[in-house]
Amino acid sequence: MSMISIRKDWCKRCGICIEFCPVKVFAQEADGTPVPQNQDKCTVCRLCELRCPDFAIKVEVTEDESK
C-alpha cells in the first residue's frame, strides 16, 4: 500500500500531479488543491512526486510493496 501526502503550504495548485497520474488517484478541491482521493489505485509510479515543481508531494511505500 502507498501513502500520498501533500504539503498544502508548498503546493501552488498547478495541477501537474493530477494530469500526470495514469490511474487518476487525485481529485481537486474548489481552490485547486489536489487531494489523493483514490489512494488504493496508486501504482507507486511516483510521477506525481517526480513532476511536482514545488516538492509538495511525497509517496511513501509500505514494506510489503517495496519487495
Buried (B, 14 or more C-beta within 10 A) or exposed (E): EBEBEBEEEEBEBBEBBBEBBEEEBBEBEEEEBBBBBBEEEBEBBBBBBEBBEBEBBBBEBEEEEEE
